[in-house]
Amino acid sequence: MVIIQLGYSTSYVMTKEDALTLAGIVERSHKWEEKYVPAAESATGESHLLYYAYPPEEMPNMKIVNNNIYEMAKLAGKPRSKS
């Protein structure tokens, strides 16, 4: 199994075949950003959104996880939040 990290704190575990497929898709995609410009900072005096699309600057982070560890993690399920 392979763990792929997308972004700062989002990780997914999948087969190596799926990981390679996902990495290929990400490599061919563009990163999308929206930036809000408040009226006070706008040249027109009106608030608006700016949109950006550009090639990704880095590939997803990948690491291999032992199948036994993966199965134990599945048994543990979602971590409980401290309340």
Secondary structure, 3 states (H helix, E strand, C coil): CEEEEECCCEEEEECHHHHHHHHHHHHHCCEEEEEEECHHHCCCCCCEEEEEEECCCCCCEEEECCHHHHHHHHHHCCCCCCC
